[in-house]
Structure formats: C-alpha cells, structure tokens
C-alpha cells in the first residue's frame, strides 16, 4: 500500500524500499502459507491490491503460470517491477472501480486499515470476485499495549512503550488509519455475504536486529515530524532507532489477522 497525502508511509520516501523489504521478511511466510492453503492457483485470475514492493505479486505469478493473470496495483507503484511476471497498474482503490473484474483471488495486505473509506472498498472488492472467488485480507492489529517483552532497563522499556502508544494512538489514526480494524474483518466479510470465512491470527517475538524490530527505525524515519509534534526529542528518537538493532530489546510482534472468505 502506498501514499496519498494522508497516508502514513509514503512510497516516495527514501525509506520506503527498505520498509517493503522488512515487511516482506516479516509477513511473506504467513501470507504464502495462507495462499497455499487456498489450493492450486494455476490459471487463476489474481488481483494484488496495495502491492507495495511486489513480493507476493511475484509469488502469485509463479503459481498461476502462463495461463493465469496477476495484476498488482498501487496508488504509487514505483517499487513494483515491470519484469516480475505480473502486470502493474497505478490505481486509487478509494476512488476508482476495482480493475478488470471478475477475479478468482483478491489479496490485500496492510491496506484497508489505512483507508478511511475501508467499508466501501471492502464492498467493491467483494463485488469484483468471480463466483467461488476468494478474498484474503491481512491486517496488523497493533492497538494493544504491552509491546516490550524484554529491555536493557525500565527506562528503555518505557520509551519503547511510549513510542508504540504514540504511533497507534495518535499518528496512524491522525492519518485516517485504524490500528484495530483487522479484529473486525471477520465480521465484515460475513456481513459482505462471503461464505466459509476463516481467520488465523499469528504473532511472534521480534528481537532487536530482526526485520520486525527494525520497523521501529523505519517508522521513525518516515514519521519523525509527527513524533516530534507528540513531544519526542531528537535524542529520544535516535535512541529508539538504535534500539531497533539492539538484541537486548525484544518486542511482541503485531497480531496478524489473516481473514479469507469465498463468494457464492
């Protein structure tokens, strides 16, 4: 997913490419597991919305084969490869029709929770499914306190908790995001008329130096002005960025809700 003015993580930011690599390292194994469980994708028509760095679009292209179709869309597709085996389309999910329906599979990861008009977007994604087609929504539910599992000292733990509270309680909602929306996705897919709705939830620990912990530094790099406005000093922000590499800090990964349902 990428950036309009109100979106928190702009794809034009120099940090964006690194963010996509970190997200892929954290999330791709679970995403691939869920997609694999859907069965043989050979020849299927697949839409990857808010495709970001394109890692899942490339995986889908391999699985669908020459007879299949994979379209990767993003508001700002600059990090999507035109030689990745999938088609690329610049597309605004909030204002434009879902492209080229119907689809056998639509996948959206860390997308809808950032969109103020997510309910309308979800309705249109469901309508764009072919009969028997599957919608897979993956979202982080991060609106929980108690991020720190271990830290060098109580002061460090308090600083990291304050960072997290500010991110999910102020900065993301201030840009139209809802860090708790994923927990309601199961009910939303049922309400949209999908059948066989199933949710899996996963989280693990992230020590400093791993991809998940390094997202702290990426978040600060992209939202530094917002953290300053919230009262953080440059010294505190630099300390947090350094802690992202410190294995003595261990944080709880965000709860990943993977919710899938089929159209009748």
C-alpha positions as a printed Julia matrix, in Angstrom:
264×3 Matrix{Float64}:
   0.0     0.0     0.0
   1.22    3.47   -0.73
   0.9     7.05   -0.27
  -1.56    9.79   -0.67
  -1.01   12.94    1.37
  -2.85   11.49    4.37
  -1.25    8.06    4.22
   1.4     7.49    6.88
   4.06    5.72    4.78
   4.78    7.49    1.51
   6.27    5.35   -1.28
   8.25    8.36   -2.48
  10.13    8.45    0.81
  13.72    7.12    0.52
  12.96    4.73    3.4
  10.04    3.1     1.57
  12.0     0.46   -0.35
  13.64   -0.74    2.85
  10.25   -0.81    4.59
   8.86   -3.07    1.88
  11.78   -5.47    2.33
  11.25   -5.56    6.09
   7.52   -6.17    5.7
   8.16   -8.96    3.23
  10.61  -10.62    5.61
   8.1   -10.47    8.46
   4.87  -11.25    6.63
   5.55  -13.25    3.48
   5.91  -16.67    5.18
   2.44  -16.41    6.75
   0.91  -14.93    3.61
   2.34  -17.71    1.44
   1.04  -20.29    3.91
  -2.48  -18.86    3.71
  -2.41  -18.54   -0.07
  -1.08  -22.08   -0.47
  -3.94  -23.38    1.65
  -6.4   -22.0    -0.91
  -5.4   -24.74   -3.34
  -3.95  -24.87   -6.84
  -3.69  -21.39   -8.33
  -2.69  -22.49  -11.83
  -4.57  -20.46  -14.42
  -6.28  -18.28  -11.82
  -7.01  -14.56  -12.14
  -5.39  -12.84   -9.14
  -5.52   -9.22   -8.02
  -2.94   -7.95   -5.53
  -4.11   -4.57   -4.25
  -1.77   -2.18   -2.48
   1.04   -4.42   -3.7
   3.88   -2.39   -2.15
   7.18   -4.0    -3.06
   5.61   -6.77   -5.12
   6.94   -9.84   -3.31
   3.54  -11.53   -3.15
   2.61  -10.47   -6.67
   5.77  -12.2    -7.9
   4.95  -15.31   -5.87
   1.44  -15.4    -7.31
   2.8   -15.02  -10.83
   4.92  -18.14  -10.34
   1.96  -20.13   -9.01
  -0.62  -19.07  -11.58
   1.67  -19.85  -14.5
   1.39  -18.76  -18.11
  -2.35  -19.45  -18.19
  -3.02  -17.24  -15.17
  -3.25  -13.48  -14.63
  -1.74  -11.43  -11.82
  -2.37   -7.71  -11.61
  -0.5    -5.71   -8.94
  -1.98   -2.31   -8.17
  -0.86    0.56   -6.0
  -1.52    4.26   -5.69
   2.2     4.72   -6.25
   3.62    1.61   -7.96
   7.21    2.82   -8.17
   8.52   -0.2    -6.22
   6.75   -2.76   -8.41
   8.81   -4.47  -11.07
   7.57   -4.39  -14.64
   9.56   -7.59  -15.24
   8.23   -9.53  -12.27
   5.87  -11.74  -14.24
   2.82   -9.68  -13.25
   1.08   -6.63  -14.69
   1.33   -3.3   -12.86
  -1.36   -0.64  -12.6
  -1.35    2.72  -10.85
  -4.7     2.69   -9.1
  -6.56    4.54   -6.36
  -8.6     1.94   -4.5
 -10.65    4.59   -2.72
 -11.91    6.47   -5.77
 -11.64    4.12   -8.77
 -13.53    0.97   -9.66
 -11.8    -2.32   -8.95
  -9.97   -3.05  -12.22
 -10.79   -5.84  -14.66
 -13.26   -7.97  -12.67
 -14.09  -10.72  -12.05
 -11.2   -12.16  -10.03
 -10.66  -15.66   -8.66
  -8.47  -14.28   -5.87
  -8.12  -10.81   -4.4
  -5.45  -10.25   -1.77
  -4.98   -7.09    0.3
  -2.28   -6.92    2.98
  -1.96   -3.97    5.36
  -4.23   -1.93    3.11
  -7.77   -1.47    4.35
  -6.84   -0.46    7.9
  -5.15    2.64    6.43
  -8.18    3.74    4.38
 -10.88    5.88    5.99
 -13.35    4.54    3.37
 -12.48    0.9     4.08
 -16.09   -0.27    4.36
 -16.91    0.9     0.83
 -13.64   -0.51   -0.5
 -14.41   -3.9     1.01
 -17.86   -3.93   -0.58
 -16.38   -3.23   -4.0
 -13.67   -5.87   -3.6
 -16.29   -8.49   -2.77
 -18.37   -7.47   -5.78
 -15.3    -7.88   -8.02
 -14.9   -11.56   -7.11
 -15.92  -14.26   -9.55
 -18.41  -16.85   -8.23
 -16.38  -19.09   -5.96
 -13.6   -16.49   -5.8
 -11.71  -15.79   -2.58
 -10.9   -12.54   -0.8
  -7.94  -12.7     1.59
  -7.47   -9.72    3.88
  -4.38   -9.49    6.11
  -4.07   -6.77    8.72
  -1.93   -5.96   11.7
  -3.91   -5.35   14.86
  -1.46   -3.22   16.79
  -3.77   -1.29   19.1
  -2.63   -3.24   22.14
  -0.39   -2.05   24.94
   2.41   -4.14   26.38
   4.78   -4.21   23.42
   8.03   -4.81   25.29
   8.91   -8.38   26.26
  12.45   -7.59   27.39
  14.62   -4.47   27.54
  18.03   -3.4    28.9
  16.37   -1.36   31.66
  12.98    0.02   32.76
  13.66    3.42   31.18
  14.22    1.81   27.79
  11.05   -0.23   28.13
   9.06    2.89   28.99
  10.46    4.77   25.99
   9.53    1.97   23.58
   6.04    1.68   25.05
   5.6     5.44   24.7
   6.72    5.21   21.06
   4.16    2.47   20.4
   1.33    4.26   22.19
   2.03    7.39   20.14
   2.19    5.51   16.85
  -1.04    3.54   17.23
  -2.91    6.01   19.41
  -2.12    9.25   17.62
  -0.1     9.15   14.41
  -1.8     6.36   12.46
  -5.35    7.42   13.45
  -4.41   11.01   12.65
  -3.75    9.92    9.07
  -7.03    8.02    8.76
  -5.79    4.61    9.91
  -7.43    2.26   12.36
  -4.83    0.0    14.05
  -7.6    -2.17   15.48
  -9.71   -2.67   12.34
  -8.31   -6.09   11.49
 -10.03   -7.57   14.53
 -13.38   -6.69   12.92
 -12.52   -8.03    9.45
 -14.08  -11.46   10.06
 -17.44   -9.89   10.85
 -17.04   -7.5     7.9
 -16.52  -10.36    5.42
 -19.55  -12.19    6.81
 -21.65   -9.04    6.54
 -20.49   -8.66    2.92
 -22.03  -12.06    2.16
 -18.91  -14.18    1.86
 -19.05  -17.81    2.93
 -16.57  -20.09    4.65
 -15.0   -17.1     6.39
 -11.97  -18.2     8.36
  -9.46  -16.23   10.42
  -5.97  -17.18   11.54
  -4.03  -14.96   13.94
  -0.27  -15.04   14.34
   2.39  -13.13   16.27
   5.91  -13.8    17.47
   8.71  -12.03   19.33
  10.96   -9.57   17.49
  14.45   -9.07   18.97
  16.44   -6.0    18.03
  18.25   -6.59   14.75
  15.41   -8.59   13.18
  13.14   -7.26   10.46
  10.21   -6.68   12.8
  12.2    -4.65   15.31
  13.85   -2.67   12.52
  10.44   -1.34   11.59
  10.79    0.94   14.63
  13.6     2.8    12.88
  11.68    2.84    9.59
   8.61    4.26   11.31
  10.64    6.98   12.98
  12.38    7.86    9.72
   9.07    8.34    7.93
   7.06    9.86   10.79
   9.78   11.8    12.61
   7.95   15.12   12.4
   4.83   13.56   13.89
   6.78   12.06   16.78
   8.38   15.44   17.43
   4.97   17.08   17.49
   3.92   14.43   20.02
   6.72   15.51   22.35
   9.65   13.25   21.49
  13.09   14.81   21.4
  15.59   14.08   18.65
  17.73   12.32   21.24
  14.86   10.0    22.14
  14.09    9.27   18.51
  17.74    8.49   17.79
  17.79    6.23   20.84
  14.73    4.35   19.56
  16.31    3.92   16.13
  19.43    2.48   17.73
  17.34    0.14   19.89
  15.9    -1.38   16.72
  19.32   -3.05   16.31
  19.86   -3.95   19.98
  19.16   -7.66   20.66
  18.6    -6.86   24.33
  15.31   -5.28   23.28
  12.62   -7.83   22.44
   9.18   -6.69   21.39
   5.94   -8.52   20.69
   5.13   -8.64   17.01
   1.82   -7.18   15.96
  -1.06   -9.63   15.76
  -1.52  -10.56   12.09
  -5.15  -11.31   11.29
  -5.49  -13.27    8.03
  -9.16  -13.43    7.08
 -10.44  -15.27    4.0
 -13.91  -15.81    2.57
 -15.47  -17.01   -0.68
 -18.15  -15.5    -2.88
 -21.1   -17.78   -3.56
